Amino acid sequence: MRRRTRKFIGVVAMLGFVVFYALAVMALAQSRPIQEASGLVLGLFYVIGGMGWILPLMPMIKWMEREDR
């Protein structure tokens, strides 16, 4: 598969994943235990939730950037 095709497939998959992930994190952020937590816990939740989407997508990004055969 050519790099251009991999990038197209990867971008579509990444957009779908990020939309689903953002909705899930927003729903979790509105839950009662998160809302009633201390400021430190809230801060950690938002940092981890905001950066957490990168780790699952790293293998896909590496696959997209692989050299053509």
C-alpha angles and dihedrals in degrees: 000000000000122000092243092056092046090052092051092049091044094050092050091048092046093051091051092048094047092050091050092044094049092050091048093049092046091051091048091048090057094053118112098245092054094045092050095047124109122267093258092053091047091051092050091047092053094045093049093040092048095048098032096088093068098066097058091046098049095089090051092049090050089049091050093051096047116123120257116256 
